[in-house]
Amino acid sequence: MIELILFEWLKKQLAPTKVYMEEPKDAEKTFVLIEKTGGAESVGVSTATIAIQSYETSKFKAAKLNEEVKIAVNKIAEGMGDVIKAELNSDYNFTDTDIGRYRYQAVYDITYYKN
């Protein structure tokens, strides 16, 4: 499961920042959230579109954490045998203006070997 591979990778690369696959009810103000938004499969190789949200206490800090996420994800093909390619699709300010939570989102297209 590509979400779990990415989760484990980002936990190591971004420590001590918390990384989640589902937002906990008592989430800290600084954390990263991973969500698979789509994908496709073929024999042996699959692709996934993954949204990674960086939450912080200010817009600047959220942008900075987003940059750290991108550096970590860009290295995943070097460090994880199952991942062939991680390509940034887009990244942008994704602040929740209704409740004033600062976040950025990086969307990746990841190609990986299906086990």
C-alpha positions in Angstrom: 0.0 0.0 0.0 1.7 3.2 -1.2 0.1 5.3 1.5 1.9 3.2 4.2 5.2 3.3 2.3 5.0 7.1 2.1 3.8 7.4 5.7 6.8 5.4 7.0 9.2 7.4 4.8 7.9 10.8 5.9 7.8 9.9 9.6 11.6 9.2 9.4 12.5 12.2 7.1 10.4 14.8 8.9 10.9 13.8 12.6 10.0 15.2 15.0 7.0 16.6 13.0 4.0 14.2 13.3 2.8 12.5 10.2 -0.8 11.1 9.9 -2.9 9.3 7.4 -6.1 10.6 9.1 -6.4 13.8 11.1 -6.7 13.0 14.8 -9.2 14.9 16.9 -6.5 16.2 19.2 -4.0 17.1 16.4 -1.1 19.4 17.3 -0.8 22.7 15.5 2.1 21.4 13.4 1.7 18.1 11.4 1.6 16.5 8.0 -1.4 14.7 6.6 -1.2 12.1 3.7 -4.2 11.3 1.5 -4.4 9.2 -1.6 -6.8 10.9 -4.1 -6.6 8.6 -7.1 -4.6 6.0 -8.9 -4.3 3.3 -11.5 -3.0 -0.2 -11.8 -1.4 -2.3 -14.5 0.6 -5.5 -14.3 3.4 -5.0 -11.8 3.4 -1.2 -11.8 0.9 1.2 -10.3 0.5 5.0 -10.0 -1.1 7.0 -7.2 -2.0 10.6 -6.8 -1.1 11.6 -3.3 -2.0 14.9 -1.5 0.2 15.9 1.3 -1.0 18.7 3.6 1.4 20.6 5.8 -0.3 22.3 8.8 1.4 25.0 10.8 0.8 28.1 13.0 1.4 30.6 10.2 1.3 30.8 6.5 5.1 31.2 6.3 5.7 28.2 8.5 3.2 26.1 6.5 5.1 27.0 3.3 8.4 26.1 4.9 7.1 22.7 6.1 5.7 22.2 2.6 9.2 22.7 1.2 10.6 20.1 3.7 7.9 17.7 2.6 8.8 18.2 -1.1 12.5 17.6 -0.4 11.7 14.3 1.5 9.3 13.1 -1.2 11.7 13.9 -4.0 14.2 11.6 -2.3 11.8 8.6 -1.9 12.7 7.0 -5.2 16.4 6.9 -4.1 15.6 5.5 -0.7 12.7 3.1 -1.2 13.0 0.1 -3.5 9.3 -0.1 -4.4 9.0 3.6 -5.6 10.1 4.2 -9.1 9.3 7.9 -9.5 7.7 10.7 -7.4 6.7 13.7 -9.6 5.3 16.9 -8.2 2.0 17.6 -9.8 1.3 20.9 -8.0 1.7 22.7 -4.7 -0.1 25.6 -3.3 -1.4 27.6 -0.3 -4.4 25.6 1.0 -5.3 27.6 4.1 -8.7 26.8 5.6 -10.1 30.3 5.7 -13.3 29.2 7.5 -11.4 28.3 10.7 -8.1 30.0 10.0 -5.9 27.0 9.9 -2.7 27.5 7.9 -1.7 24.7 5.5 0.0 24.1 2.2 -0.7 21.1 -0.1 1.7 19.3 -2.3 0.2 16.8 -4.8 2.4 14.1 -6.2 2.0 11.5 -8.9 3.9 8.4 -7.6 4.8 5.4 -9.7 5.7 2.2 -7.8 6.0 -1.5 -8.1 2.8 -3.3 -6.9 3.6 -6.2 -4.6 
